[in-house]
């Protein structure tokens, strides 16, 4: 592995205008500098630079769409293979994660609540805790990671990486409350009553979107976001139909094969697959089959009823055939996800759009004072590096907001004790 990474690093041209960074990386990772430091034997400095810029660097190195981002913009890729930037970044970040010393500025005396421990929640927590804020993460599930842990299979993102992150967050002084849902016994009002000066909502998109067709409640029909959380409790059978062609569909299909299903087919609505090239190719390598231009009429106990869709060269729909049965023991729907609404239903003054996504201004501030939001619950389903970019911006805005509160002498009052 080390030899491969070194050889790839040596292929970097150290471009004066590095498109891998300027056009390819949403987080603006300084890729040429990372490689230069690495080749100079300064792996710790390279790791520190990566972590400061992107606390989720090790995760991004594994799960981002590198073909469209950094590697897709590498000059070397114009005449041959691009530099495998993801492999270099992963090697450096993996080594550095255990070495990083989590230090923070002197305590500022202000408390921040972070709802959700996905990439947005972790990024905001790290950035604010390093600045001296007392941060508490509220995670509705048992372990940290959000959709990274419960939505990405371990063969793509090893769970031990997230366990190592949790150790680092604790080392930084961040409090973690697992198995705690905000919007049930505890609400946003509760958080402010208990003295939190600001709240960040990074609760993700956990509600599956349905197809709106007959048969979605049948016992052999499942949603990818549910299946991926705990695939071991499902008995899909030999033949599985996956509806949808994004990365979640690839994850569900590849997981089904690993759990014993022999014939797995992904059905896409259009004449192309939405997933990244790499995930598509990995799925093919695992034995997943693909059937394009299929619409869904209904789900039955014997499989989905699908119809052929015909397009012209410009991608315009021309016609659709009559539905036919495509036999399957189980059907998995993987078309998209939306936020759950517990927080919104139990909170006044928090506005959402017609998709259920939290409405924010250019700095991530919601329509309720002191409440910020970012990540998937604002953007919709996005990849990790896009979430990190958004969360870094929101964390900076939250710091400015909290600074103004300090300067004005504002402090949220703890609840008064009332006598019976």
Buried (B, 14 or more C-beta within 10 A) or exposed (E): EEEEBEEBBEBBEEBEEBBBBEEBBBBBBBBBBBBBBBBEEEBBBBBBBBBEBBBBBBBBBBBBBBBBBBBBBBBBBEEEEBBBBBBBBBBBBBBBBEEBEBEBEEEBEBBBBBBBBBBBBBBBBBBBBBBBBBBBBBBBBEBBBBBBBBBBBEEBBEBEBBEBBBEBBEEBBBBBBBEBBBBEEBBBEBBBBBBBBBBBBBBBBBBBBEBEBEBBEBEBBBBBBBBBBEBEEBEBBEBBBBBBBBBBBBBBBBBBBEBEBEBBBBBBBBEEBBBBEBBBEBBBEBEBEBBBBBBBBBBBEEBBBBBBBEBEEEEEEEEEEEBEEBEBBBBBBBBBBBBBEBBBEBBEEBEBEEEBBBEBEEBBBBEBEBBBBBBBBBBBBBBBBBBBBBBBBBBBBBBEBBEEBEEEEEEBEEEEEEEE
